């Protein structure tokens, strides 16, 4: 029996128009009615999850999110279950790498704020701030406190440029978790962070076993939760890598794939 349904946001829960499919909303309501916890599991910060949590009526101290790709696991009301941050020295290493390779770069703190030292801010960073309802600050590391820590660093922008630097990022930051979270995002996080680890921490806190967890996603950063969950479902629009790690493949995000997954594999 499924007790937790973990759902990625972009290109999974949301359609290509950044909307909730009507069938998805009803299926999630039906899952709640059967006592199943629906957990949004995303690379976004908490602020970027709140609009969808509100629309889905997921609220209160007994509802949870896995945010920042697993960097922070917390209740919707703010109680933290687990948190893993990158220290200031790693932040500065990331900043210097971005400057050396002339690639747009930003970081997120643990309060949903975005920081970039780029004076000419790349459109992807602006879009991140807008879609996550996040504050955006233009600061260099020297303009921030010496103990300033981050949830993750993001190299963003042109996918071809990110393709070119990804091997170097993986070598330089082999002490971290490096993942391509969609074509315009190459993310670096604490070594103990991924969606699977975050979902595991939440399940343990709720006394739920892996075989009672279903995960739905579409991209490489969803693979760790696919590998953890007893039931892994990839979207029809998902990457080949994600599909290869899934137990099932359903319709696309524009065709109500999330609702299909919930009804076929979670509801009684």
PADO-10351 format. One line per field, with one value per residue (C-alpha): residue number from 0; residue in three letters; chain; x, y, z. Coordinates in nm, 2 decimals. Last residue first. Layout:
# PADO-10351
i NUM,...
aa Ala,...
ch A,...
X X,...
Y Y,...
Z Z,...
# end
This chain:
# PADO-10351
i 267,266,265,264,263,262,261,260,259,258,257,256,255,254,253,252,251,250,249,248,247,246,245,244,243,242,241,240,239,238,237,236,235,234,233,232,231,230,229,228,227,226,225,224,223,222,221,220,219,218,217,216,215,214,213,212,211,210,209,208,207,206,205,204,203,202,201,200,199,198,197,196,195,194,193,192,191,190,189,188,187,186,185,184,183,182,181,180,179,178,177,176,175,174,173,172,171,170,169,168,167,166,165,164,163,162,161,160,159,158,157,156,155,154,153,152,151,150,149,148,147,146,145,144,143,142,141,140,139,138,137,136,135,134,133,132,131,130,129,128,127,126,125,124,123,122,121,120,119,118,117,116,115,114,113,112,111,110,109,108,107,106,105,104,103,102,101,100,99,98,97,96,95,94,93,92,91,90,89,88,87,86,85,84,83,82,81,80,79,78,77,76,75,74,73,72,71,70,69,68,67,66,65,64,63,62,61,60,59,58,57,56,55,54,53,52,51,50,49,48,47,46,45,44,43,42,41,40,39,38,37,36,35,34,33,32,31,30,29,28,27,26,25,24,23,22,21,20,19,18,17,16,15,14,13,12,11,10,9,8,7,6,5,4,3,2,1,0
aa Unk,Unk,Unk,Unk,Unk,Unk,Unk,Unk,Unk,Unk,Unk,Unk,Unk,Unk,Unk,Unk,Unk,Unk,Unk,Unk,Unk,Unk,Unk,Unk,Unk,Unk,Unk,Unk,Unk,Unk,Unk,Unk,Unk,Unk,Unk,Unk,Unk,Unk,Unk,Unk,Unk,Unk,Unk,Unk,Unk,Unk,Unk,Unk,Unk,Unk,Unk,Unk,Unk,Unk,Unk,Unk,Unk,Unk,Unk,Unk,Unk,Unk,Unk,Unk,Unk,Unk,Unk,Unk,Unk,Unk,Unk,Unk,Unk,Unk,Unk,Unk,Unk,Unk,Unk,Unk,Unk,Unk,Unk,Unk,Unk,Unk,Unk,Unk,Unk,Unk,Unk,Unk,Unk,Unk,Unk,Unk,Unk,Unk,Unk,Unk,Unk,Unk,Unk,Unk,Unk,Unk,Unk,Unk,Unk,Unk,Unk,Unk,Unk,Unk,Unk,Unk,Unk,Unk,Unk,Unk,Unk,Unk,Unk,Unk,Unk,Unk,Unk,Unk,Unk,Unk,Unk,Unk,Unk,Unk,Unk,Unk,Unk,Unk,Unk,Unk,Unk,Unk,Unk,Unk,Unk,Unk,Unk,Unk,Unk,Unk,Unk,Unk,Unk,Unk,Unk,Unk,Unk,Unk,Unk,Unk,Unk,Unk,Unk,Unk,Unk,Unk,Unk,Unk,Unk,Unk,Unk,Unk,Unk,Unk,Unk,Unk,Unk,Unk,Unk,Unk,Unk,Unk,Unk,Unk,Unk,Unk,Unk,Unk,Unk,Unk,Unk,Unk,Unk,Unk,Unk,Unk,Unk,Unk,Unk,Unk,Unk,Unk,Unk,Unk,Unk,Unk,Unk,Unk,Unk,Unk,Unk,Unk,Unk,Unk,Unk,Unk,Unk,Unk,Unk,Unk,Unk,Unk,Unk,Unk,Unk,Unk,Unk,Unk,Unk,Unk,Unk,Unk,Unk,Unk,Unk,Unk,Unk,Unk,Unk,Unk,Unk,Unk,Unk,Unk,Unk,Unk,Unk,Unk,Unk,Unk,Unk,Unk,Unk,Unk,Unk,Unk,Unk,Unk,Unk,Unk,Unk,Unk,Unk,Unk,Unk,Unk,Unk,Unk
ch A,A,A,A,A,A,A,A,A,A,A,A,A,A,A,A,A,A,A,A,A,A,A,A,A,A,A,A,A,A,A,A,A,A,A,A,A,A,A,A,A,A,A,A,A,A,A,A,A,A,A,A,A,A,A,A,A,A,A,A,A,A,A,A,A,A,A,A,A,A,A,A,A,A,A,A,A,A,A,A,A,A,A,A,A,A,A,A,A,A,A,A,A,A,A,A,A,A,A,A,A,A,A,A,A,A,A,A,A,A,A,A,A,A,A,A,A,A,A,A,A,A,A,A,A,A,A,A,A,A,A,A,A,A,A,A,A,A,A,A,A,A,A,A,A,A,A,A,A,A,A,A,A,A,A,A,A,A,A,A,A,A,A,A,A,A,A,A,A,A,A,A,A,A,A,A,A,A,A,A,A,A,A,A,A,A,A,A,A,A,A,A,A,A,A,A,A,A,A,A,A,A,A,A,A,A,A,A,A,A,A,A,A,A,A,A,A,A,A,A,A,A,A,A,A,A,A,A,A,A,A,A,A,A,A,A,A,A,A,A,A,A,A,A,A,A,A,A,A,A,A,A,A,A,A,A,A,A,A,A,A,A,A,A,A,A,A,A
X -0.72,-0.53,-0.15,-0.05,-0.31,-0.49,-0.18,0.01,-0.27,-0.33,0.04,0.03,-0.25,-0.19,0.02,0.26,0.30,0.14,0.28,0.61,0.64,0.92,1.15,1.53,1.55,1.27,1.48,1.78,1.56,1.44,1.07,0.79,0.60,0.65,0.85,0.70,0.90,0.72,0.92,1.10,1.48,1.61,1.33,1.42,1.78,1.66,1.46,1.76,1.80,1.46,1.09,0.93,0.69,0.79,0.58,0.66,0.52,0.80,1.05,0.92,0.71,0.78,0.70,1.05,1.20,0.99,1.11,1.48,1.43,1.27,1.56,1.81,1.62,1.59,1.96,2.19,2.46,2.74,2.62,2.49,2.60,2.35,2.38,2.06,1.95,1.89,1.70,1.84,2.18,2.34,2.65,2.65,2.97,3.32,3.37,3.35,3.64,3.59,3.21,3.24,3.51,3.29,2.99,3.17,3.09,2.74,2.67,2.79,2.56,2.27,2.30,2.20,2.28,2.55,2.37,2.50,2.31,2.18,2.41,2.61,2.73,2.97,3.20,2.90,2.82,2.98,3.30,3.11,2.99,2.63,2.34,2.03,1.72,1.42,1.22,0.87,1.00,0.88,1.02,1.35,1.42,1.31,1.56,1.83,1.74,1.75,2.12,2.20,2.44,2.60,2.67,2.75,2.43,2.22,1.88,1.67,1.45,1.53,1.79,2.03,2.03,2.32,2.38,2.60,2.62,2.93,3.25,3.47,3.70,3.42,3.20,3.49,3.57,3.21,3.20,3.51,3.37,3.05,3.27,3.46,3.13,2.99,2.74,2.42,2.25,1.91,1.68,1.35,1.29,0.96,0.84,0.46,0.48,0.69,1.05,1.32,1.60,1.88,1.66,1.66,1.63,1.29,1.14,0.80,0.58,0.22,0.15,0.22,-0.03,-0.11,-0.16,-0.48,-0.37,-0.39,-0.21,0.07,0.11,0.15,0.38,0.64,0.85,0.88,1.00,1.30,1.28,1.48,1.16,0.98,0.62,0.49,0.14,0.06,-0.19,-0.48,-0.74,-0.90,-0.55,-0.52,-0.86,-0.75,-0.44,-0.64,-0.87,-0.58,-0.41,-0.72,-0.75,-0.39,-0.20,-0.05,0.30,0.21,0.41,0.20,0.29,0.32,0.58,0.74,0.85,0.72,0.85,0.59,0.65,0.35,0.36,0.15,0.13,0.00
Y 0.13,0.43,0.42,0.25,0.31,0.61,0.79,0.73,0.83,1.15,1.23,1.16,1.41,1.46,1.78,1.62,1.32,0.98,0.71,0.51,0.24,0.08,0.38,0.39,0.37,0.63,0.88,0.83,0.85,1.19,1.24,1.35,1.02,1.08,0.84,0.63,0.47,0.24,0.11,0.44,0.47,0.43,0.65,0.90,0.90,0.93,1.25,1.47,1.31,1.42,1.32,1.25,1.05,0.87,0.61,0.52,0.22,0.00,0.24,0.20,0.46,0.54,0.91,1.04,0.75,0.84,1.20,1.10,0.86,1.13,1.36,1.09,1.01,1.37,1.43,1.57,1.40,1.54,1.90,2.06,2.16,2.22,2.24,2.40,2.51,2.15,2.01,1.94,1.83,1.70,1.74,1.62,1.74,1.62,1.56,1.94,2.00,1.68,1.70,2.07,1.99,1.72,1.97,2.25,2.17,2.05,2.37,2.58,2.38,2.41,2.80,2.93,2.82,2.72,2.67,2.66,2.49,2.52,2.80,2.92,3.27,3.24,3.52,3.74,3.87,4.14,3.94,3.66,3.90,4.03,4.10,4.00,3.82,3.77,3.46,3.42,3.09,3.15,3.51,3.43,3.14,3.35,3.62,3.35,3.21,3.56,3.60,3.89,4.14,4.24,3.87,3.83,3.63,3.56,3.40,3.39,3.10,3.11,2.84,3.03,2.99,3.04,3.19,3.15,3.25,3.10,3.29,2.98,3.15,3.35,3.04,2.85,3.14,3.15,2.77,2.78,3.07,2.88,2.58,2.80,2.94,2.60,2.40,2.31,2.00,2.01,1.75,1.74,2.11,2.24,2.51,2.50,2.30,2.04,2.02,1.84,2.07,1.99,1.72,1.87,2.22,2.12,1.80,1.90,1.79,1.79,1.72,2.08,2.23,2.27,2.08,2.23,2.15,2.52,2.62,2.37,2.49,2.85,2.75,2.54,2.83,2.98,2.64,2.64,2.47,2.15,1.96,1.69,1.79,1.54,1.39,1.20,0.92,0.91,0.78,1.12,1.26,1.03,1.15,1.51,1.43,1.26,1.56,1.80,1.59,1.55,1.93,1.96,2.21,2.49,2.59,2.60,2.29,2.12,2.12,1.81,1.66,1.90,2.11,1.99,1.65,1.43,1.21,1.00,0.86,0.59,0.34,0.00
Z -0.39,-0.51,-0.56,-0.89,-1.15,-1.01,-0.89,-1.21,-1.44,-1.24,-1.28,-1.65,-1.72,-2.09,-2.07,-1.82,-2.05,-2.02,-1.80,-1.78,-1.51,-1.30,-1.36,-1.38,-1.77,-1.79,-1.61,-1.84,-2.15,-2.03,-1.93,-2.16,-2.09,-1.72,-1.52,-1.23,-0.96,-0.71,-0.42,-0.39,-0.34,-0.70,-0.84,-0.57,-0.69,-1.05,-1.00,-1.06,-1.40,-1.52,-1.54,-1.21,-1.00,-0.68,-0.50,-0.14,0.06,-0.06,0.08,0.44,0.63,0.99,0.93,1.02,0.83,0.52,0.54,0.56,0.27,0.06,0.12,0.04,-0.28,-0.38,-0.35,-0.09,0.12,-0.10,-0.05,-0.37,-0.72,-1.00,-1.38,-1.50,-1.85,-1.98,-1.69,-1.34,-1.45,-1.13,-0.92,-0.56,-0.39,-0.32,-0.69,-0.73,-0.96,-1.15,-1.19,-1.28,-1.54,-1.70,-1.70,-1.87,-2.23,-2.17,-1.97,-2.27,-2.50,-2.27,-2.27,-1.93,-1.58,-1.34,-1.02,-0.66,-0.38,-0.03,0.05,0.35,0.45,0.74,0.61,0.57,0.22,0.01,-0.03,-0.19,-0.46,-0.44,-0.67,-0.47,-0.60,-0.37,-0.45,-0.58,-0.72,-1.08,-1.07,-0.91,-1.15,-1.45,-1.36,-1.32,-1.66,-1.82,-1.73,-1.50,-1.64,-1.30,-1.23,-0.86,-0.81,-0.50,-0.49,-0.18,-0.08,0.29,0.29,0.06,-0.32,-0.55,-0.89,-1.19,-1.55,-1.72,-1.79,-1.73,-1.48,-1.33,-1.28,-1.13,-0.89,-0.77,-0.72,-0.51,-0.31,-0.23,-0.13,0.12,0.25,0.34,0.14,0.33,0.44,0.61,0.76,0.94,0.95,1.09,0.85,0.83,0.51,0.70,0.61,0.41,0.30,0.06,-0.10,-0.45,-0.30,-0.15,-0.01,0.11,0.40,0.54,0.91,1.03,0.80,0.43,0.11,-0.03,-0.39,-0.49,-0.17,-0.22,-0.58,-0.48,-0.19,-0.39,-0.52,-0.17,-0.04,-0.27,-0.61,-0.69,-0.62,-0.42,-0.36,-0.11,-0.13,0.19,0.14,0.39,0.14,0.11,0.04,-0.26,-0.39,-0.36,-0.55,-0.82,-0.85,-0.89,-1.14,-1.36,-1.38,-1.50,-1.28,-1.48,-1.59,-1.96,-2.02,-1.76,-1.40,-1.17,-1.40,-1.64,-1.34,-1.00,-0.90,-0.71,-0.40,-0.32,0.03,0.19,-0.10,0.00
# end
